[in-house]
Amino acid sequence: MNIDILRKIDRWAGVPLCRLVSLIPGSSAKPRGTVSVHRILIIMLSEMGSQVLAEPLFRELRRRFPEASLHALLFEKNRELLELLDVMPPGNILTIDDATAGGFLGGSLRAVRSMRRLGIDTVIDGELFSRVSSLFAYLSGARLRAGFHRHTQEGLYRGDFINRPVLYNPNLHFSHQLLTLADAVGSESRPAGKRVVPSERPTVSPIVFGEREIVAMQGRFSGDFPGVDLRKLVLLQPGGGALPIRAWPVEHYVRLSQGLIEEGYALAIIGPPEDRAVARSIAGAVGEARCLDLTGYTRTLRELLLLFHLAPLLIANDGGPAQFSALTPIPAVVLFGPETPLLYGNLNPRAVSVCRPYSCSPCVSAYNHRETPCDGDARCLKEISPELVLGEALKLLRS
């Protein structure tokens, strides 16, 4: 469904529903005594990139509760990445199709039935974009429910029935906040999960592909694009995804591409088929012989990650593909504006985040439903010069 429609549904239906559930006697009661943890459900509905940031959370839960089974609830379109992360059996993944309103409602009912049938006793709600995840946490029947809560802050009202409420901290990297949810499971403090946060970001475990699979991808590419040297091929991801405001200007990508071509590199523009128009505009401006349109070329996420094993660099807007790079060997230059690397910086140790410190940036957050107040003049992105990005790219390429 369209993101603006989702925002309206969440605002006009989510708020009263969360309030209604909060009025149910006992809905906010904390479990008394020791709660045995046998079946944990992690809710990460909407964003695939957030699953990468949650990978340390999955590992921490496995360490803390080695006898418990892990389950997940997410949108069907995000299932493939969770399976690739290999943090739980595929059969433990519950999904909802959010493509249509009817599919969402039917999938939600089936998900609630499945959660009840499984006997989920602990829920970790790692979602920030919508209120429906907190409702799923309650409807699961779990006695222990950990999730983000605004406490004394202004922010998204998500009801008062999360009985392990963690303070959402807009100054702390999101991967650390997700780890706090693991602490909250056994916490009696308020806010739940008070812990010392290390200065370093968590690391993620790379996805390991077999040599035969990588060679097969290399052979397919070489057959489709003979003469293109993968060792000199820079991948560009100019699309903004669900939040177009995050996209660096197309004319900047053109100037960057021209600079890379002058340095002897070829380019390939990646993204879903709906990014084909922007890909063709960039390729047409710099010359299609040195700039390939690969939008829609990788048919699955697995194929995209295999491509990341072959190319020497990714330059991308903040979003899913930039986060996916942390699961592969590829270095990355990631462009931030409406969001900040302080919260969503890449967990790829070979990545460089580029941003401009504008007074109004970041302008999208969990507190405004990620709805920018910008008038379309996104100077935080416009003022990131192609020359600056080219310099960072060449440093990574030459190292």
Buried (B, 14 or more C-beta within 10 A) or exposed (E): EEBEEBBEBBBEEBBEBBEEBBEEEEBBEEBEEEBEBEBBBBBBBBBBBBBBBBBBBBBBBBEBBEEBBBBBBBBBBBBEBBBBBEBBEEEBBBBBBBEEEEBBEEBBEBBBEBBEEBEBBBBBBBBBBBBBBBBBBBBBBBBBBBBBBBEEEEBBBBBBBBBBBBBBBBEBBBBBBBBBBBBBBBBEEEBBBEEEEEEEBBBBBEBEBEEEEBEEBBEBBBEEBEEBEBEBBBBBBBBBBBBEBBBBBBEBBBBBBBBBBEBEBBBBBBBEEEBBEBBBBBBEBBEEEBBBBBBBBBEEBBBBBBBBBBBBBBBBBBBBBBBBBBBBEBBBBBBBBBBBBBBBBBBBEBBBBBBBEBEEBBBBBBBEBBBBEBEEEBBBBBEBBBEBBBEBBBEBBEE
